[in-house]
Structure formats: C-alpha cells, structure tokens
Amino acid sequence: MAKLGLSLLLLCSILYIAAARNSADTSFIKASCRITRYPVVCFQCLSGYASIIRQSDRQLALTALSVSLSRARSAAVFSSKLTKVRGLKPREHQAVRDCIENMADTVDRLSHSVQELGHTGKAVSQDFMWHMSNVQTWVSAALTDENTCLDGFAGRVMEGNVKNAVRRRVVQVGQVTSNALALINRFAEKQRH
C-alpha cells in the first residue's frame, strides 16, 4: 500500500511539473504573438507546438515559418485542383493559373527560408545576420507573391465562389506568413543585442 501511495505521489508530481512547463511554454507563445499583426491566429497556430517551441525565440520563428510553409503548400494544391473545375470563366481560369504560379513562388521562398533559418543555429555575428537577412527578404517576397495572387481576382467581374475560395486560403497564408515575419524580425533583433 505504501508503494502504491508513493507511486501515485510520484506520478502526480511528474504530471504537475509537465503541466507547469507546458503552461510556461504556452504563456511564452501567447506573449510573443502579441507583437504580430494577427495575434489570435498566431497563438492558435503555434500553441499546439508548445512542447517543441518551449521558450526559444529561434524555435518559435522556425515553427511559425514551417506553419506558413504548410499552409502555402495546401493553398497551392487547392488552387491546382481548381483549374480542373468545369465551368470556370476564362478570366477565372487565368487568375487561378497565375495564382498557382505565385503560390509556387511562395512555397519556394518559404522552403528556402526554413532551410536558411536552420543555419542560424551554427552561425555567429556577421554570418548570423547574413542568414537572417536572407530569411527576412524571402519571407517578405512571399508576402508579395500572396498579394499578387489576389490581384488577379480584382474587380466586380471576378466576384463569385472561385474568388472567395481562393481568397479565403490565400488570406490565411498571408496572415501566418505576416506573423512568421514578425517573429523572425523579433528573433533577429534580440540576437543583435
């Protein structure tokens, strides 16, 4: 009976420590997300990764970037499937094709950014800043690609289900990419000092 009591006490202690750790990690993410343009989206997307992020600014930026890449890939696949839908107007079809190209560029830039940010763990001073500058440039360019995708659907003539479906996904990608850039900039700034 004493062994059972001791085992239960040990188990409860371990669970308490794990919960406290997770709570601190989640609080870190919530506080970090406050600097982003879309803090609620930021926290919703990243809080599930609290045990990976822990309280690391680098891991937070890398995870945010990975989430952005995943969403961009998903939007690119969705856009590709739209080209096969019957009944698209010629302008809709062209706008979707242009969007596919923009999203492919976004995926490429974000993929390079994930790899480049991975190199910052080994880099020091000038090398670190060079890697971070690359990441910041590519993520900014990805945001431009996402906005350019939506430009093809401008005007009243393009109103409808296709525009709404593409817009919904591209806006989500834009929000997580904007958040990732804010967290990347914060990480870079902290490393400078």
N, CA, C and O of each residue as an XYZ file, in Angstrom:
772
protein
N       0.817     -1.184      0.000
C       0.000      0.000      0.000
C       0.873      1.265      0.000
O       0.551      2.242     -0.676
N       1.950      1.242      0.741
C       2.854      2.385      0.808
C       3.506      2.621     -0.553
O       3.717      3.766     -0.956
N       3.826      1.528     -1.264
C       4.421      1.663     -2.598
C       3.438      2.309     -3.569
O       3.821      3.149     -4.384
N       2.177      1.917     -3.478
C       1.150      2.487     -4.336
C       1.010      3.988     -4.061
O       0.929      4.785     -4.996
N       0.982      4.366     -2.804
C       0.882      5.773     -2.423
C       2.076      6.574     -2.929
O       1.923      7.687     -3.431
N       3.260      5.996     -2.792
C       4.476      6.655     -3.262
C       4.458      6.777     -4.787
O       4.855      7.804     -5.337
N       3.999      5.735     -5.457
C       3.907      5.765     -6.919
C       2.932      6.835     -7.387
O       3.216      7.569     -8.333
N       1.788      6.924     -6.729
C       0.796      7.939     -7.083
C       1.339      9.342     -6.840
O       1.121     10.244     -7.649
N       2.037      9.524     -5.740
C       2.632     10.820     -5.431
C       3.659     11.203     -6.491
O       3.702     12.351     -6.931
N       4.476     10.251     -6.895
C       5.489     10.494     -7.921
C       4.824     10.832     -9.253
O       5.243     11.767     -9.936
N       3.801     10.086     -9.621
C       3.082     10.329    -10.862
C       2.437     11.715    -10.853
O       2.533     12.449    -11.837
N       1.795     12.070     -9.771
C       1.170     13.389     -9.655
C       2.214     14.500     -9.751
O       1.970     15.530    -10.380
N       3.361     14.296     -9.138
C       4.436     15.293     -9.194
C       4.924     15.477    -10.623
O       5.137     16.604    -11.070
N       5.101     14.379    -11.335
C       5.564     14.440    -12.728
C       4.534     15.167    -13.589
O       4.894     16.028    -14.392
N       3.269     14.829    -13.427
C       2.211     15.479    -14.201
C       2.124     16.964    -13.882
O       1.905     17.777    -14.780
N       2.292     17.328    -12.618
C       2.252     18.726    -12.221
C       3.401     19.501    -12.870
O       3.200     20.601    -13.384
N       4.581     18.934    -12.845
C       5.754     19.586    -13.439
C       5.563     19.741    -14.940
O       5.870     20.792    -15.502
N       5.058     18.697    -15.591
C       4.829     18.756    -17.036
C       3.781     19.813    -17.372
O       3.943     20.563    -18.335
N       2.716     19.876    -16.588
C       1.663     20.866    -16.826
C       2.194     22.278    -16.606
O       1.875     23.190    -17.369
N       2.992     22.458    -15.580
C       3.567     23.776    -15.298
C       4.498     24.193    -16.431
O       4.500     25.351    -16.850
N       5.285     23.244    -16.921
C       6.208     23.521    -18.024
C       5.421     23.927    -19.269
O       5.750     24.912    -19.930
N       4.374     23.153    -19.579
C       3.558     23.444    -20.747
C       2.877     24.805    -20.602
O       2.757     25.550    -21.574
N       2.437     25.122    -19.401
C       1.795     26.408    -19.146
C       2.770     27.560    -19.383
O       2.397     28.574    -19.972
N       4.000     27.412    -18.933
C       5.017     28.445    -19.145
C       5.337     28.577    -20.635
O       5.513     29.686    -21.141
N       5.412     27.444    -21.333
C       5.700     27.464    -22.766
C       4.561     28.128    -23.538
O       4.798     28.906    -24.462
N       3.335     27.818    -23.153
C       2.166     28.406    -23.793
C       2.101     29.909    -23.515
O       1.752     30.694    -24.397
N       2.434     30.299    -22.300
C       2.461     31.730    -21.958
C       3.512     32.472    -22.778
O       3.290     33.609    -23.194
N       4.648     31.831    -23.010
C       5.711     32.412    -23.833
C       5.190     32.662    -25.255
O       5.428     33.723    -25.830
N       4.485     31.682    -25.809
C       3.949     31.817    -27.162
C       2.919     32.940    -27.211
O       2.938     33.773    -28.117
N       2.030     32.954    -26.241
C       0.980     33.991    -26.208
C       1.604     35.388    -26.120
O       1.194     36.297    -26.840
N       2.581     35.555    -25.251
C       3.252     36.855    -25.106
C       3.992     37.221    -26.388
O       3.969     38.379    -26.803
N       4.637     36.266    -27.009
C       5.376     36.518    -28.251
C       4.442     36.906    -29.389
O       4.779     37.764    -30.206
N       3.284     36.285    -29.447
C       2.324     36.544    -30.517
C       1.729     37.947    -30.441
O       1.168     38.433    -31.423
N       1.844     38.593    -29.304
C       1.293     39.953    -29.153
C       1.948     40.951    -30.098
O       1.346     41.974    -30.426
N       3.161     40.673    -30.535
C       3.859     41.605    -31.426
C       3.453     41.428    -32.890
O       3.857     42.219    -33.742
N       2.676     40.418    -33.181
C       2.290     40.141    -34.563
C       1.044     40.932    -34.953
O       0.352     41.482    -34.096
N       0.775     40.979    -36.227
C      -0.413     41.672    -36.742
C      -1.689     40.881    -36.453
O      -2.767     41.460    -36.321
N      -1.561     39.548    -36.356
C      -2.717     38.672    -36.126
C      -2.435     37.786    -34.907
O      -2.196     36.587    -35.057
N      -2.463     38.365    -33.706
C      -2.059     37.620    -32.508
C      -2.928     36.395    -32.201
O      -2.407     35.384    -31.729
N      -4.212     36.462    -32.453
C      -5.089     35.320    -32.170
C      -4.746     34.167    -33.106
O      -4.630     33.020    -32.673
N      -4.583     34.478    -34.395
C      -4.194     33.456    -35.379
C      -2.837     32.873    -35.001
O      -2.633     31.661    -35.073
N      -1.926     33.727    -34.605
C      -0.581     33.302    -34.204
C      -0.653     32.279    -33.076
O      -0.063     31.203    -33.159
N      -1.376     32.627    -32.035
C      -1.463     31.725    -30.879
C      -2.174     30.430    -31.246
O      -1.747     29.352    -30.832
N      -3.248     30.522    -32.014
C      -3.977     29.316    -32.410
C      -3.091     28.368    -33.218
O      -3.147     27.151    -33.039
N      -2.284     28.929    -34.098
C      -1.431     28.103    -34.961
C      -0.219     27.522    -34.239
O       0.259     26.446    -34.600
N       0.279     28.218    -33.231
C       1.549     27.820    -32.611
C       1.412     27.151    -31.251
O       2.325     26.441    -30.829
N       0.308     27.356    -30.560
C       0.196     26.813    -29.196
C       0.258     25.295    -29.159
O       0.700     24.725    -28.162
N      -0.170     24.634    -30.212
C      -0.085     23.178    -30.270
C       1.341     22.655    -30.338
O       1.584     21.465    -30.140
N       2.275     23.541    -30.617
C       3.696     23.178    -30.717
C       4.491     23.629    -29.486
O       5.720     23.692    -29.528
N       3.798     23.939    -28.408
C       4.453     24.484    -27.206
C       5.583     23.590    -26.705
O       6.624     24.088    -26.278
N       5.387     22.284    -26.754
C       6.428     21.379    -26.233
C       7.668     21.362    -27.127
O       8.751     20.994    -26.672
N       7.520     21.753    -28.387
C       8.663     21.833    -29.301
C       9.326     23.208    -29.182
O      10.551     23.322    -29.129
N       8.494     24.238    -29.141
C       8.999     25.616    -29.081
C       9.662     25.900    -27.745
O      10.682     26.585    -27.664
N       9.047     25.349    -26.690
C       9.468     25.618    -25.321
C       9.461     27.129    -25.102
O       8.398     27.749    -25.150
N      10.616     27.729    -24.864
C      10.684     29.186    -24.706
C      11.844     29.736    -25.531
O      12.584     30.620    -25.101
N      11.971     29.176    -26.733
C      13.058     29.542    -27.643
C      12.538     30.449    -28.759
O      11.652     30.059    -29.519
N      13.090     31.651    -28.852
C      12.703     32.572    -29.916
C      13.036     31.992    -31.293
O      12.273     32.163    -32.243
N      14.154     31.321    -31.393
C      14.558     30.702    -32.667
C      13.574     29.619    -33.069
O      13.132     29.574    -34.217
N      13.228     28.746    -32.130
C      12.302     27.655    -32.429
C      10.905     28.201    -32.725
O      10.181     27.646    -33.552
N      10.532     29.275    -32.055
C       9.243     29.917    -32.311
C       9.200     30.443    -33.751
O       8.227     30.210    -34.468
N      10.236     31.138    -34.163
C      10.298     31.670    -35.528
C      10.309     30.540    -36.548
O       9.620     30.611    -37.566
N      11.080     29.509    -36.281
C      11.176     28.367    -37.198
C       9.840     27.635    -37.304
O       9.443     27.235    -38.398
N       9.155     27.459    -36.201
C       7.853     26.793    -36.214
C       6.824     27.640    -36.943
O       6.027     27.112    -37.719
N       6.829     28.948    -36.704
C       5.898     29.846    -37.400
C       6.138     29.797    -38.908
O       5.192     29.802    -39.695
N       7.382     29.751    -39.292
C       7.743     29.660    -40.705
C       7.292     28.320    -41.297
O       6.808     28.271    -42.428
N       7.449     27.257    -40.545
C       7.018     25.930    -41.005
C       5.503     25.857    -41.161
O       5.000     25.234    -42.097
N       4.779     26.489    -40.247
C       3.311     26.548    -40.353
C       2.930     27.316    -41.618
O       2.034     26.903    -42.353
N       3.604     28.420    -41.865
C       3.342     29.216    -43.058
C       3.600     28.397    -44.322
O       2.805     28.431    -45.261
N       4.691     27.675    -44.342
C       5.026     26.822    -45.493
C       3.955     25.760    -45.708
O       3.544     25.512    -46.841
N       3.513     25.145    -44.650
C       2.476     24.118    -44.749
C       1.179     24.692    -45.313
O       0.551     24.082    -46.179
N       0.784     25.851    -44.828
C      -0.441     26.494    -45.331
C      -0.282     26.902    -46.798
O      -1.222     26.781    -47.584
N       0.903     27.382    -47.161
C       1.140     27.786    -48.555
C       1.066     26.567    -49.475
O       0.492     26.645    -50.561
N       1.638     25.456    -49.051
C       1.551     24.227    -49.862
C       0.099     23.799    -50.037
O      -0.316     23.419    -51.132
N      -0.651     23.863    -48.978
C      -2.060     23.495    -49.026
C      -2.837     24.404    -49.988
O      -3.663     23.924    -50.765
N      -2.574     25.697    -49.936
C      -3.244     26.639    -50.834
C      -2.841     26.399    -52.283
O      -3.665     26.535    -53.187
N      -1.581     26.043    -52.509
C      -1.111     25.759    -53.870
C      -1.810     24.520    -54.432
O      -2.218     24.511    -55.594
N      -1.946     23.486    -53.622
C      -2.632     22.262    -54.049
C      -4.105     22.566    -54.351
O      -4.646     22.125    -55.364
N      -4.734     23.320    -53.461
C      -6.132     23.691    -53.671
C      -6.299     24.447    -54.990
O      -7.205     24.149    -55.769
N      -5.427     25.421    -55.239
C      -5.506     26.214    -56.473
C      -5.311     25.338    -57.704
O      -5.980     25.526    -58.720
N      -4.400     24.388    -57.612
C      -4.170     23.461    -58.731
C      -5.425     22.655    -59.045
O      -5.748     22.426    -60.211
N      -6.122     22.231    -58.013
C      -7.348     21.460    -58.215
C      -8.447     22.313    -58.855
O      -9.285     21.795    -59.592
N      -8.443     23.601    -58.578
C      -9.457     24.491    -59.145
C      -9.388     24.562    -60.669
O     -10.410     24.757    -61.327
N      -8.200     24.407    -61.230
C      -8.073     24.503    -62.698
C      -8.828     23.378    -63.395
O      -9.127     23.477    -64.585
N      -9.133     22.324    -62.676
C      -9.842     21.186    -63.255
C     -11.367     21.292    -63.121
O     -12.103     20.447    -63.632
N     -11.824     22.328    -62.436
C     -13.259     22.533    -62.243
C     -13.878     23.000    -63.554
O     -13.382     23.916    -64.210
N     -14.970     22.346    -63.911
C     -15.679     22.743    -65.139
C     -16.494     24.003    -64.882
O     -16.981     24.243    -63.776
N     -16.625     24.791    -65.925
C     -17.462     25.975    -65.832
C     -16.735     27.236    -65.401
O     -17.364     28.275    -65.202
N     -15.418     27.158    -65.252
C     -14.679     28.380    -64.920
C     -14.708     29.334    -66.098
O     -14.551     28.923    -67.248
N     -14.906     30.587    -65.811
C     -14.823     31.619    -66.845
C     -13.351     31.734    -67.254
O     -12.465     31.462    -66.444
N     -13.082     32.131    -68.494
C     -11.689     32.255    -68.939
C     -10.836     33.143    -68.016
O      -9.683     32.819    -67.735
N     -11.407     34.258    -67.550
C     -10.644     35.141    -66.645
C     -10.378     34.474    -65.308
O      -9.304     34.650    -64.731
N     -11.343     33.707    -64.805
C     -11.151     32.976    -63.544
C     -10.052     31.935    -63.718
O      -9.176     31.782    -62.866
N     -10.117     31.228    -64.835
C      -9.112     30.194    -65.103
C      -7.715     30.800    -65.143
O      -6.778     30.254    -64.560
N      -7.578     31.938    -65.835
C      -6.270     32.605    -65.915
C      -5.825     33.116    -64.553
O      -4.651     33.001    -64.200
N      -6.748     33.676    -63.788
C      -6.401     34.179    -62.450
C      -5.942     33.032    -61.557
O      -4.995     33.182    -60.787
N      -6.613     31.885    -61.659
C      -6.214     30.719    -60.860
C      -4.833     30.239    -61.298
O      -3.997     29.910    -60.457
N      -4.587     30.196    -62.610
C      -3.263     29.765    -63.105
C      -2.164     30.712    -62.610
O      -1.093     30.269    -62.193
N      -2.440     32.019    -62.661
C      -1.466     32.993    -62.155
C      -1.240     32.798    -60.657
O      -0.115     32.900    -60.169
N      -2.311     32.520    -59.948
C      -2.224     32.309    -58.501
C      -1.387     31.060    -58.191
O      -0.608     31.052    -57.239
N      -1.552     30.019    -58.993
C      -0.754     28.796    -58.812
C       0.732     29.134    -58.920
O       1.547     28.661    -58.128
N       1.068     29.953    -59.905
C       2.464     30.361    -60.096
C       2.965     31.176    -58.901
O       4.075     30.958    -58.416
N       2.142     32.111    -58.432
C       2.522     32.916    -57.266
C       2.685     32.043    -56.021
O       3.629     32.222    -55.251
N       1.772     31.109    -55.830
C       1.856     30.241    -54.647
C       3.062     29.308    -54.742
O       3.666     28.976    -53.722
N       3.417     28.882    -55.954
C       4.627     28.059    -56.124
C       5.857     28.872    -55.728
O       6.772     28.353    -55.088
N       5.874     30.153    -56.113
C       6.982     31.027    -55.704
C       7.007     31.192    -54.186
O       8.074     31.184    -53.573
N       5.830     31.341    -53.587
C       5.727     31.470    -52.130
C       6.292     30.229    -51.455
O       7.092     30.330    -50.525
N       5.873     29.051    -51.928
C       6.355     27.792    -51.351
C       7.870     27.702    -51.481
O       8.552     27.304    -50.537
N       8.395     28.066    -52.636
C       9.840     28.018    -52.860
C      10.582     28.956    -51.905
O      11.583     28.569    -51.301
N      10.094     30.175    -51.774
C      10.754     31.150    -50.893
C      10.682     30.722    -49.421
O      11.654     30.856    -48.678
N       9.521     30.207    -49.016
C       9.380     29.772    -47.622
C      10.221     28.526    -47.341
O      10.769     28.383    -46.248
N      10.325     27.627    -48.316
C      11.181     26.436    -48.152
C      12.634     26.846    -47.951
O      13.321     26.335    -47.067
N      13.092     27.781    -48.788
C      14.464     28.283    -48.639
C      14.645     28.964    -47.284
O      15.698     28.847    -46.658
N      13.618     29.672    -46.840
C      13.698     30.383    -45.563
C      13.809     29.418    -44.389
O      14.572     29.659    -43.453
N      13.051     28.327    -44.437
C      13.136     27.317    -43.374
C      14.557     26.762    -43.313
O      15.139     26.636    -42.236
N      15.102     26.435    -44.472
C      16.478     25.903    -44.519
C      17.484     26.934    -44.003
O      18.380     26.611    -43.222
N      17.321     28.162    -44.449
C      18.260     29.224    -44.059
C      18.186     29.512    -42.563
O      19.212     29.704    -41.911
N      16.983     29.540    -42.030
C      16.828     29.773    -40.599
C      17.454     28.627    -39.807
O      17.961     28.826    -38.703
N      17.412     27.439    -40.378
C      18.066     26.294    -39.750
C      19.568     26.479    -39.611
O      20.183     25.932    -38.696
N      20.162     27.252    -40.521
C      21.606     27.509    -40.470
C      21.998     28.500    -39.375
O      23.171     28.596    -39.017
N      21.030     29.228    -38.849
C      21.368     30.254    -37.851
C      21.812     29.655    -36.531
O      22.447     30.340    -35.729
N      21.497     28.408    -36.290
C      21.897     27.774    -35.037
C      23.401     27.631    -34.914
O      23.943     27.598    -33.809
N      24.079     27.545    -36.064
C      25.533     27.367    -36.069
C      26.272     28.661    -36.389
O      27.490     28.742    -36.231
N      25.536     29.668    -36.838
C      26.165     30.903    -37.302
C      26.444     31.858    -36.141
O      25.762     31.851    -35.116
N      27.467     32.671    -36.345
C      27.804     33.697    -35.357
C      27.922     35.052    -36.047
O      28.272     35.128    -37.224
N      27.637     36.090    -35.328
C      27.729     37.504    -35.708
C      27.339     37.783    -37.156
O      26.159     37.712    -37.502
N      28.323     38.101    -38.014
C      28.019     38.505    -39.384
C      27.337     37.378    -40.171
O      26.417     37.643    -40.945
N      27.765     36.153    -39.988
C      27.119     35.035    -40.676
C      25.662     34.921    -40.260
O      24.787     34.675    -41.091
N      25.408     35.100    -38.974
C      24.032     35.039    -38.475
C      23.189     36.110    -39.155
O      22.097     35.821    -39.646
N      23.681     37.337    -39.188
C      22.918     38.437    -39.766
C      22.714     38.236    -41.266
O      21.673     38.617    -41.802
N      23.685     37.647    -41.942
C      23.546     37.368    -43.373
C      22.419     36.357    -43.589
O      21.570     36.557    -44.458
N      22.404     35.280    -42.812
C      21.336     34.283    -42.911
C      19.975     34.914    -42.603
O      18.995     34.668    -43.307
N      19.924     35.716    -41.559
C      18.660     36.340    -41.169
C      18.175     37.324    -42.234
O      16.976     37.417    -42.494
N      19.089     38.045    -42.837
C      18.717     38.974    -43.903
C      18.100     38.216    -45.080
O      17.114     38.664    -45.665
N      18.681     37.078    -45.417
C      18.112     36.239    -46.482
C      16.692     35.808    -46.133
O      15.781     35.914    -46.954
N      16.516     35.325    -44.917
C      15.199     34.857    -44.474
C      14.191     36.002    -44.535
O      13.092     35.840    -45.064
N      14.566     37.147    -43.996
C      13.654     38.294    -43.981
C      13.274     38.714    -45.404
O      12.114     39.030    -45.668
N      14.234     38.718    -46.307
C      13.971     39.091    -47.704
C      13.026     38.095    -48.365
O      12.067     38.494    -49.025
N      13.290     36.804    -48.190
C      12.471     35.783    -48.848
C      11.054     35.728    -48.284
O      10.099     35.523    -49.033
N      10.911     35.907    -46.984
C       9.573     35.880    -46.388
C       8.791     37.124    -46.823
O       7.592     37.040    -47.088
N       9.455     38.260    -46.897
C       8.800     39.473    -47.407
C       8.352     39.278    -48.855
O       7.252     39.683    -49.230
N       9.197     38.665    -49.652
C       8.841     38.393    -51.057
C       7.671     37.414    -51.143
O       6.823     37.538    -52.027
N       7.619     36.447    -50.236
C       6.494     35.503    -50.209
C       5.192     36.245    -49.934
O       4.164     35.934    -50.537
N       5.224     37.211    -49.040
C       4.030     38.021    -48.768
C       3.584     38.777    -50.023
O       2.389     38.887    -50.299
N       4.543     39.290    -50.771
C       4.228     39.983    -52.022
C       3.591     39.021    -53.017
O       2.619     39.377    -53.685
N       4.126     37.805    -53.126
C       3.557     36.796    -54.021
C       2.103     36.504    -53.663
O       1.252     36.376    -54.543
N       1.829     36.401    -52.378
C       0.470     36.100    -51.925
C      -0.480     37.230    -52.315
O      -1.589     36.974    -52.783
N      -0.051     38.472    -52.126
C      -0.882     39.615    -52.509
C      -1.079     39.670    -54.019
O      -2.167     40.001    -54.491
N      -0.041     39.349    -54.775
C      -0.126     39.346    -56.232
C      -1.130     38.301    -56.711
O      -1.839     38.519    -57.694
N      -1.187     37.186    -56.025
C      -2.159     36.145    -56.348
C      -3.566     36.724    -56.300
O      -4.369     36.475    -57.199
N      -3.863     37.477    -55.284
C      -5.208     38.041    -55.126
C      -5.490     39.159    -56.128
O      -6.647     39.407    -56.465
N      -4.446     39.834    -56.607
C      -4.636     40.901    -57.590
C      -5.337     40.402    -58.848
O      -6.086     41.150    -59.477
N      -5.104     39.156    -59.217
C      -5.726     38.595    -60.413
C      -7.234     38.467    -60.314
O      -7.918     38.291    -61.321
N      -7.750     38.555    -59.091
C      -9.196     38.434    -58.883
C      -9.853     39.794    -58.630
O     -10.989     39.855    -58.160
N      -9.145     40.878    -58.940
C      -9.673     42.216    -58.692
C     -10.838     42.515    -59.633
O     -10.897     42.010    -60.755
N     -11.736     43.325    -59.165
C     -12.854     43.782    -59.993
C     -14.136     43.010    -59.752
O     -14.121     41.858    -59.318
N     -15.243     43.670    -60.045
C     -16.566     43.077    -59.813
C     -16.819     41.873    -60.704
O     -17.525     40.945    -60.310
N     -16.256     41.880    -61.886
C     -16.491     40.792    -62.828
C     -15.969     39.453    -62.286
O     -16.396     38.386    -62.725
N     -15.053     39.529    -61.338
C     -14.445     38.317    -60.770
C     -15.140     37.849    -59.490
O     -14.712     36.867    -58.883
N     -16.195     38.533    -59.074
C     -16.903     38.135    -57.853
C     -17.487     36.739    -58.027
O     -17.954     36.377    -59.107
N     -17.455     35.959    -56.943
C     -18.071     34.638    -57.011
C     -17.362     33.630    -56.141
O     -16.472     33.971    -55.361
N     -17.768     32.382    -56.284
C     -17.266     31.301    -55.441
C     -15.773     31.043    -55.608
O     -15.073     30.792    -54.627
N     -15.282     31.104    -56.842
C     -13.857     30.832    -57.088
C     -13.001     31.875    -56.373
O     -12.061     31.535    -55.654
N     -13.334     33.134    -56.577
C     -12.588     34.210    -55.924
C     -12.634     34.053    -54.408
O     -11.608     34.158    -53.736
N     -13.823     33.800    -53.876
C     -13.970     33.664    -52.422
C     -13.163     32.494    -51.869
O     -12.535     32.612    -50.817
N     -13.179     31.371    -52.572
C     -12.448     30.190    -52.105
C     -10.937     30.431    -52.112
O     -10.241     30.096    -51.154
N     -10.444     31.014    -53.200
C      -9.002     31.295    -53.297
C      -8.628     32.357    -52.269
O      -7.635     32.220    -51.555
N      -9.419     33.400    -52.201
C      -9.130     34.499    -51.271
C      -9.036     34.002    -49.832
O      -8.112     34.367    -49.105
N      -9.986     33.175    -49.424
C     -10.002     32.654    -48.047
C      -8.687     31.941    -47.724
O      -8.112     32.156    -46.656
N      -8.214     31.105    -48.631
C      -6.981     30.357    -48.374
C      -5.737     31.247    -48.444
O      -4.828     31.121    -47.623
N      -5.707     32.130    -49.413
C      -4.527     32.993    -49.565
C      -4.438     33.992    -48.414
O      -3.340     34.310    -47.958
N      -5.568     34.485    -47.946
C      -5.552     35.392    -46.784
C      -5.019     34.659    -45.552
O      -4.248     35.229    -44.781
N      -5.420     33.411    -45.364
C      -4.892     32.628    -44.235
C      -3.374     32.471    -44.350
O      -2.652     32.610    -43.363
N      -2.902     32.182    -45.557
C      -1.449     32.066    -45.768
C      -0.778     33.405    -45.476
O       0.271     33.452    -44.833
N      -1.377     34.477    -45.943
C      -0.814     35.808    -45.697
C      -0.731     36.143    -44.220
O       0.254     36.727    -43.767
N      -1.756     35.778    -43.470
C      -1.748     36.068    -42.035
C      -0.647     35.300    -41.310
O       0.090     35.880    -40.513
N      -0.530     34.005    -41.579
C       0.512     33.235    -40.877
C       1.903     33.631    -41.356
O       2.863     33.564    -40.589
N       2.021     34.042    -42.618
C       3.323     34.489    -43.126
C       3.703     35.832    -42.508
O       4.859     36.046    -42.144
N       2.742     36.723    -42.392
C       2.986     38.011    -41.727
C       3.417     37.783    -40.283
O       4.363     38.412    -39.808
N       2.732     36.894    -39.594
C       3.094     36.573    -38.210
C       4.505     35.987    -38.134
O       5.295     36.350    -37.263
N       4.805     35.078    -39.058
C       6.138     34.465    -39.075
C       7.211     35.541    -39.255
O       8.238     35.524    -38.576
N       6.965     36.474    -40.174
C       7.944     37.545    -40.405
C       8.143     38.391    -39.155
O       9.272     38.762    -38.833
N       7.074     38.696    -38.454
C       7.197     39.487    -37.213
C       8.037     38.735    -36.182
O       8.873     39.335    -35.507
N       7.821     37.435    -36.059
C       8.579     36.637    -35.083
C      10.032     36.454    -35.515
O      10.930     36.385    -34.675
N      10.259     36.377    -36.821
C      11.625     36.306    -37.363
C      12.356     37.616    -37.073
O      13.504     37.610    -36.628
N      11.686     38.730    -37.327
C      12.297     40.043    -37.065
C      12.625     40.208    -35.579
O      13.671     40.751    -35.225
N      11.734     39.742    -34.724
C      11.959     39.821    -33.278
C      13.177     38.975    -32.880
O      14.025     39.415    -32.105
N      13.247     37.769    -33.418
C      14.389     36.885    -33.141
C      15.690     37.552    -33.591
O      16.670     37.571    -32.846
N      15.698     38.095    -34.804
C      16.912     38.753    -35.320
C      17.315     39.929    -34.445
O      18.491     40.114    -34.132
N      16.325     40.721    -34.055
C      16.603     41.902    -33.229
C      17.196     41.509    -31.873
O      18.135     42.146    -31.397
N      16.653     40.469    -31.259
C      17.171     40.010    -29.962
C      18.607     39.512    -30.085
O      19.397     39.660    -29.153
N      18.948     38.925    -31.224
C      20.296     38.386    -31.400
C      21.325     39.480    -31.639
O      22.516     39.287    -31.394
N      20.861     40.633    -32.121
C      21.777     41.752    -32.376
C      22.296     42.338    -31.064
O      23.398     42.883    -31.010
N      21.495     42.221    -30.013
C      21.856     42.861    -28.736
C      22.418     41.884    -27.757
O      22.769     42.262    -26.639
